[in-house]
Amino acid sequence: MVSPLEQAITATIGRKTRPVVDPEETAIEAVPRLILRNDPNRLAFTVHNLGLMPIMIGPFPDVSSIKGFRINPSGASAFVIYTEDFHMVGWDWFAVTVSGSSNILTIAQVVEGGVS
């Protein structure tokens, strides 16, 4: 049985979607790490900083403390969606800590079955 939530999402998007939790790296350190691989089927994602250090994320491998989008520690998050961020949502995304290490939770919403 299809849930009302799944019906609403499918009606809005026009395709069935599914969430993907932590597809790549979850431990972030002072060296940039890939957290989301390029995926043209990804419609949106969130990155939650679960650690005690700020992190920076960005769609470039040289993300740093001065280049990227800052996510503060202890549960702050960033949300990227195709209706506002266009193609960027499907690009490779990287993360780095400002100092020390931090854990993240990443949840992406992807089109099931890929591009037709």
Number of C-alpha atoms within 10 A of each C-alpha: 4 6 7 9 9 14 14 11 14 14 11 10 12 11 15 16 19 14 14 13 13 15 14 12 16 19 17 26 18 16 16 20 21 21 24 24 15 14 15 15 16 26 22 21 21 16 23 20 26 19 21 15 19 21 31 22 26 22 21 16 16 16 22 22 18 9 12 18 16 22 20 19 18 16 14 15 17 15 14 17 18 14 10 10 13 12 14 19 25 23 16 16 20 24 34 29 26 20 15 14 17 22 20 22 19 22 18 21 17 21 19 13 11 13 8 3
